Amino acid sequence: MEENKKTIINRLVAVKSKSGKSCSQIAEQTGLTNVYVAQLLRRQAQLNPDTAPKLRAALPELPEDLLQEMMRPPMRSYDPNLIQDPCVYRLNEAVMHFGESIKEIINEEFGDGIMSAIDFYCSVDKVKGVDGKDRVVVTFDGKYLPYTEQCNFGYSGGLPRYRYLGLLLINLVSCRNVLCEPGFGVSKL
């Protein structure tokens, strides 16, 4: 399929609209999160072939060419003008305002690292507050990724050549204890 991304997205959104279902309803039928369903329909995520039959059942009007397109790796991108949308702007503002505090707590609870945006789940839920008014709950559930110490290994060119990759992967966790000891070099490999 050689359509541009915008055309594909318009077709996908039209299929969803015609179904009369929300992203949350489609999520319930597919076992995905509501945000992931929206990401699929906006070509920001790749549809797993094992999930394709569930999506087809949830959206029976979804044509085969679009289903096949959804299983291809997408070009993940965003429109820089998107930040001008008030909802998106407020989400960005909330993360920017609370970001330093969130980072501090991540560091306290986990150590020096980040939350993955690859091994990541996101959902949006509607709940009633204590005052009975509607509230938005946005959940970011990402794998913790620690920063690693970057050892020199005594090589002038930095990291060892590819032939040592297996050893590096095995010993990466113990980098501080094994690979960065004084005198560590080729003889210990």
Sequence and secondary structure as in RCSB ss.txt:
>XXXX:A:sequence
MEENKKTIINRLVAVKSKSGKSCSQIAEQTGLTNVYVAQLLRRQAQLNPDTAPKLRAALPELPEDLLQEMMRPPM
RSYDPNLIQDPCVYRLNEAVMHFGESIKEIINEEFGDGIMSAIDFYCSVDKVKGVDGKDRVVVTFDGKYLPYTEQ
CNFGYSGGLPRYRYLGLLLINLVSCRNVLCEPGFGVSKL
>XXXX:A:secstr
    HHHHHHHHHHHHHHHT  HHHHHHHHTS HHHHHHHHTTSS   TTTHHHHHHH TT  HHHHHHHTS   
    GGGGGSHHHHHHHHHHHHHHHHHHHHHHHHH SEEEEEEEEEEEEEEEE TTS EEEEEEEEEEEEE    
  TT TTSS  GGGHHHHHHHGGGIIIIITSTT SGGG 
